[in-house]
Amino acid sequence: MTFTQATALGILQGATEFLPVSSSGHLAIAQHFLSDFSQPGILFDVLLHLGTMLAVIIYFRADLKRLLVAPWNRTDSGPSDRKFLLLIIVASVPTAIIGLAGKDFAESLFENMTAVACGLLLSGALLFAAEKLRRADSGRTELNLGDALITGTLQGLAIIPGISRSGSTISGLLLRGVAGETAARFSFLLALPAVFGAALLSLRDFNAVPAGELPIYLAGAAAAFVTGLASIHFLLAIIRRRRLMLFALYCALAGTALLAITL
């Protein structure tokens, strides 16, 4: 893998991680058509995700600070922050179960363009349903246990390339009547433990990376971080304007085109 390829893939990851179009699906497609691309396991993909998660940490640093001190917070915001933290922990359980059980199966699908195409079509269908059936923007701003369990399950299923993590989790919450910005905030923060868990599982693959290629891997992660910051801001603006239908159409067209090519 060259420096240019790593940077381009990092930009692609940063642009698609938070937009509901499946970053894993786009990475799988791009890597499939790069004839000389290789990586140990999915280590490079995980590093790109770490780059975008650093963008989440920076963008939502005030929220994270409140959550970190929530157990000891005795101000008026304490109960709400503790509940939000508890729901993230609860939602992470089904994500972890599905992720651990399906890791090898999901990795095997990264070269299966038919599976990626079907994942994109499913993402498009979820976004279409959310946009058509979601309630007004005056939806709930308080999440409950059911919201957390469903969101965590959807995030777990998004290990399949082509299924958008942000698209499926945000769509699920919108369909349950949760306000758009609340859904996006919970989706982004919920991704943090999942990505860091995946990074820990991929640590063993570091030994397979030649020392001279590590800067190339890190360049990709840096590109994903910078692009990811802009992507978060853009998606929040899109959600406020109720324009998810554009992404539903994009996923449908991309999935259909990829399916036509592979079949």
N, C-alpha and C positions, 0 to 999 in steps of 0.2 A: 504494500500500500504506500502510495506517495503522499507527500505533504499536501499537495493540491487536492487529492482525493479525500484525505482525512478532513481538511477544512471544509470542502464542499459538503461532505456528509454531515459535518457538525452544523453547518448552516441549515441544511435540510431538517436535521433533528430539532434544532431550536425553533424553526418556523412551524413545524408540524406537531410538536409535543403538546402544545396547549390549544392550538386550533383543532377542532374536532374532526380530524381527517386521518388519524392513525399514523403516528411517527414510526412505529415499528413496521407497519405495512410499507410505508414509503422507503424506509431504510432497506427492507428486504428486497423491494423492487430494484432500487438503485444498485445494491450490492450484487444482485443477480446478474445485472447487465454489465458489471465491471469484471472483465474476464480475469484480471490478475488480483482480485480482492481476496483476502483471506484473513482470518482472525482465530485465535484460540477460543473455542467455545463461542460465547457472545460477549467476550470481554470488552471489545471496542464499543459495542452497542451500550453496554452498561456504563462505560465511562462517559459516553455522550449523554445518557440519562442523568448521570451525576452532575454534568455541566448544567443541564436545564433545571435540576433540582436546586442547585446553588442559586439560580435566578429566582426560584420561588422563595428561598430563604431571604434573599436581599429584598425582594419586592414586598413580602409579607412579614418583614422583620418585626414590626410592631405587634402583629398578631402572635407571632411565635414567642416574643418576649412575655406577653400576657399569659400564654399557655404554659410556659416554663415555670412561671411563678404562681400559677393558678392554685396549686395545693396549699399554698401559704397565704394566699391573698384574702384579706379580711375586709376589703372594701366592698362597696355595693356591686361591683362587677365580678366579684369573686365567684358566686354561685353559677353565673352564666358561663364564665370561663372554664370552671371545673367541669360543667356539663359538656361543653364543647370538646374538651380534652378527653373525657370519658368516651364520648361518641367516636372520636378518632381511634381510640384504642379498641373499642368494640368492632368498628368497621374493619380494622386491620386483621382481625381474627379470620374471617372467611377469605380475605385476600391471601393471607399466609397459607392457609390450608390448601386452597386451589393452586397457588403458586408453587408450593413444594410438591404437591401431587402431580401437577401437570407440566413441570419445568421441562423435562426431557421431551415430552410430546410436543410442546409449543416450539422448542428449539428445532425439532425435526420439520416443522412447517415453514421455516424461514426460506427454504428453497422450493417450496411448493406454491407456485404462483396461482394455481387454481384456488387453493385455500385462502391465500391473501386476497384474491378477487372477491371471494364469498364473504370474507370479513369486511371488506370495504362496502359491499352491498348491504350487509347487516347494519353497519354503522350509519349508512345513509337512511335506512328504514327507521332506525331509532331516532335520528335527528328529525326526520320528517314527522314522525308521530309526536315528538316533543313539541315541535313548532305548531302543529295543527291542534293539539289537544291541551297544551299548557294553559294554565289559568292566567289571569291578568297579572301584571307586574306587582300588584299589591298582595302577592302570595306570602306564604309563611316565611318568617325569618328565624323561627326557632325550629331546630331539628329534633327528631325523636328517635327512639331505639329502632323502629322499623326502617326509618330513613337510613340509619347507619348500616344495618345489616344488608339491606338491598344494595346500597352503594358499594359496600365492601365486596359483595358477591360480584357485582358488575365489574369492579376493578380487577378482581381475580380473573374473570373470564377474558379480560382484555390482554392477557399474556399471549393470546392467539394473535399473530400478526394480521393486520387489516382491521381488527376491531379497535376502534379509538377508545383509549382509556378516558380521556377528558370528555369525549362525546357521549360515551355510554353512561358515565357517572352523572354528568350534568343533565343529560336527557332523563335519566331515571328519577332524579330529584325534581326536575320540572314537572314530570308527569304526576308526581305526588303532591304537587301544589306548592313547592318551595320556590321562593323568589330567586330570580336569575343570579344576582350577585352573591347571594348566600350559597347557592348551589355551586357556583364556580369557586368560591373561597374554600368551601369544604372539600371539593374535589382536588384542588391544588395542594392543600395542606395534607390531605390523606395520602397523596402520592409519596410524600417524604419517607415514611417508614418502609413502604413497599420497595422503593428504589434503593434505599440503603441496605435493606435485607438482600436484595438481588446482588448488590455490590459485594457484600460479604461472601455470598455463595460463589462469586466469580473470582475471589482473591487467588484461588489455587491456579488460575490460568495465567497469572502474572509471570510465573516462571517460564512460560512458553513464549514470552515476548522478547525478542532480541533487544539488548540494551540500547542499541542504536535506533530502534524504532519507537522507544518510549516517548521522545519529544513529539513524534508524529501523532501518537495517540492523544497526548495532552493538548496538542494544537486543535484537534477535532473537538475535544471537550471544551476548550476555551471558546471556540466558534459557536458551539451550542449554547454556552452561557450567555454570550452577548446577544445572539439572535433571540434566545428565549425570553430575555427581559422585554424586548419589543413585542414579542408574541403575546405575552400575558396582558400587556396594556391594550393591545389590539382586540383580543378576545373579549375582555371586559366591556369594551365599547360596543362590540357587536351584540353582546347579550343585552345590554341596555336598550339597544335599538331593535331587538327581536329580529335578527337577520340570520338565524341559524339555517333557514331554508337554503341559502346559497351553498352552505357546506353539505347539506343533504344531497343537493343536486350534483355537487362535485364528486362526492363519494360514489353516487350511483353511476355517474359517467365514467369515473376512473375504474371502478370495479367491472363495469360492463366491457370497457375497452380492454382491460387486462384479461378478462375471461375470454374475449374473442381472440386475443393474440395467443393465449395458451392452448385453446382448444382448436 
